[in-house]
Amino acid sequence: MVEKLTVIFFIVLCLLLGSYLILAPWDLLFGNWSENYLLALVTDKSGFPVIQRTVTSNWFRGAVTGLGVVNILVAFWEAANFKHSVAMLQGKK
């Protein structure tokens, strides 16, 4: 039973993380991507303003969105192979 719950929680985690990574760079619901306090702090402390320009560029946002899509695909793959994943955790295969 613990193995089944582990796989279910992993699937839910992948779905939630994937949806966040897809939406966060583009949607203002999570705050403005370019006005991030931690990003401004790292840029100021390191003395490399190129970090902020890189993180706020559209290609970086697209890369983060791509990671979100990969997380969603992993969740669907795990759901499709649920029995196999549970058997692997139980040590049967």
Contact map, one row per residue, 1 for C-alpha under 8 A:
111110000000000000000000000000000000000000000000000000000000000000000000000000000000000000000
111111000000000000000000000000000000000000000000000000000000000000000000000000000000000000000
111111100000000000000000000000000000000000000000000000000000000000000000000000000000010011000
111111110000000000000000000000000000000000000000000000000000000000000000000000000000010000000
111111111000000000000000000000000000000000000000000000000000000000000000000000000000000000000
011111111100000000000000000000000000000000000000000000000000000000000000000000000000000000000
001111111110000000000000000000000000000000000000000000000000000000000000000001000100110000000
000111111111000000000000000000000000000000000000000000000000000000000000000000000000000000000
000011111111100000000000000000000000000000000000000000000000000000000000000000000000000000000
000001111111110000000000000000000000000000000000000000000000000000000000001000000000000000000
000000111111111000000000000000000000000000000000000000000000000000000000011101100000000000000
000000011111111100000000000000000000000000000000000000000000000000000000001000000000000000000
000000001111111110000000000000000000000000000000000000000000000000000000000000000000000000000
000000000111111111000000000000000000000000000000000000000000000000000011011000000000000000000
000000000011111111100000000000000000000000000000000000000000000000000011001000000000000000000
000000000001111111110000000000000000000000000000000000000000000000000000000000000000000000000
000000000000111111111000000000000000000000000000000000000000000000010010000000000000000000000
000000000000011111111100000000000000000000000000000000000000000000111111000000000000000000000
000000000000001111111110000000000000000000000000000000000000000000011001000000000000000000000
000000000000000111111111000000000000000000000000000000000000000000010000000000000000000000000
000000000000000011111111100000000000000000000000000000000000000110110000000000000000000000000
000000000000000001111111110000000000000000000000000000000000000111111000000000000000000000000
000000000000000000111111111000000000000000000000000000000000000010000000000000000000000000000
000000000000000000011111111111101000000000000000000000000000000000000000000000000000000000000
000000000000000000001111111000001000000000000000000000000000100110000000000000000000000000000
000000000000000000000111111100001000000000000000000000000000100000000000000000000000000000000
000000000000000000000011111111110000000000000000000000000000000000000000000000000000000000000
000000000000000000000001011111111000000000000000000000000000000000000000000000000000000000000
000000000000000000000001001111100000000000000000000000000000000000000000000000000000000000000
000000000000000000000001001111110000000000000000000000000000000000000000000000000000000000000
000000000000000000000001001111111011000000000000000000000000000000000000000000000000000000000
000000000000000000000000001101111111000000000000000000000000000000000000000000000000000000000
000000000000000000000001110100111111000000000000000000010000000000000000000000000000000000000
000000000000000000000000000000011111000000000000000100110000000000000000000000000000000000000
000000000000000000000000000000111111101100000000000000000000000000000000000000000000000000000
000000000000000000000000000000111111111100000000000000000000000000000000000000000000000000000
000000000000000000000000000000000011111110000000000000000000000000000000000000000000000000000
000000000000000000000000000000000001111111000000000000000000000000000000000000000000000000000
000000000000000000000000000000000011111111100000000100000000000000000000000000000000000000000
000000000000000000000000000000000011111111110000000100000000000000000000000000000000000000000
000000000000000000000000000000000000111111111000000000000000000000000000000000000000000000000
000000000000000000000000000000000000011111111100000000000000000000000000000000000000000000000
000000000000000000000000000000000000001111111111111100000000000000000000000000000000000000000
000000000000000000000000000000000000000111111111100000000000000000000000000000000000000000000
000000000000000000000000000000000000000011111110000000000000000000000000000000000000000000000
000000000000000000000000000000000000000001111111000000000000000000000000000000000000000000000
000000000000000000000000000000000000000000111111100000000000000000000000000000000000000000000
000000000000000000000000000000000000000000110111111000000000000000000000000000000000000000000
000000000000000000000000000000000000000000110011111110000000000000000000000000000000000000000
000000000000000000000000000000000000000000100001111111000000000000000000000000000000000000000
000000000000000000000000000000000000000000100001111111100000000000000000000000000000000000000
000000000000000000000000000000000100001100100000111111110000000000000000000000000000000000000
000000000000000000000000000000000000000000000000111111111000000000000000000000000000000000000
000000000000000000000000000000000000000000000000011111111001000000000000000000000000000000000
000000000000000000000000000000000100000000000000001111111001100000000000000000000000000000000
000000000000000000000000000000001100000000000000000111111101100000000000000000000000000000000
000000000000000000000000000000000000000000000000000011111111100000000000000000000000000000000
000000000000000000000000000000000000000000000000000000011111110000000000000000000000000000000
000000000000000000000000000000000000000000000000000000001111111000000000000000000000000000000
000000000000000000000000000000000000000000000000000001111111111100000000000000000000000000000
000000000000000000000000110000000000000000000000000000111111111110000000000000000000000000000
000000000000000000000000000000000000000000000000000000000111111111000000000000000000000000000
000000000000000000000000000000000000000000000000000000000011111111100000000000000000000000000
000000000000000000001100100000000000000000000000000000000001111111110000000000000000000000000
000000000000000000001110100000000000000000000000000000000000111111111000000000000000000000000
000000000000000000000100000000000000000000000000000000000000011111111100000000000000000000000
000000000000000001001100000000000000000000000000000000000000001111111110000000000000000000000
000000000000000011111100000000000000000000000000000000000000000111111111000000000000000000000
000000000000000001100100000000000000000000000000000000000000000011111111100000000000000000000
000000000000000001000000000000000000000000000000000000000000000001111111110000000000000000000
000000000000011011000000000000000000000000000000000000000000000000111111111000000000000000000
000000000000011001100000000000000000000000000000000000000000000000011111111100000000000000000
000000000000000000000000000000000000000000000000000000000000000000001111111110000000000000000
000000000010010000000000000000000000000000000000000000000000000000000111111111000000000000000
000000000111011000000000000000000000000000000000000000000000000000000011111111100000000000000
000000000010000000000000000000000000000000000000000000000000000000000001111111110000000000000
000000000000000000000000000000000000000000000000000000000000000000000000111111111000000000000
000000100010000000000000000000000000000000000000000000000000000000000000011111111100100000000
000000000010000000000000000000000000000000000000000000000000000000000000001111111100000000000
000000000000000000000000000000000000000000000000000000000000000000000000000111111100000000000
000000000000000000000000000000000000000000000000000000000000000000000000000011111111100000000
000000100000000000000000000000000000000000000000000000000000000000000000000001111111110000000
000000000000000000000000000000000000000000000000000000000000000000000000000000001111111000000
000000000000000000000000000000000000000000000000000000000000000000000000000000001111111100000
000000100000000000000000000000000000000000000000000000000000000000000000000001001111111110000
001100100000000000000000000000000000000000000000000000000000000000000000000000000111111111000
000000000000000000000000000000000000000000000000000000000000000000000000000000000011111111111
000000000000000000000000000000000000000000000000000000000000000000000000000000000001111111111
001000000000000000000000000000000000000000000000000000000000000000000000000000000000111111110
001000000000000000000000000000000000000000000000000000000000000000000000000000000000011111110
000000000000000000000000000000000000000000000000000000000000000000000000000000000000001111111
000000000000000000000000000000000000000000000000000000000000000000000000000000000000001111111
000000000000000000000000000000000000000000000000000000000000000000000000000000000000001100111
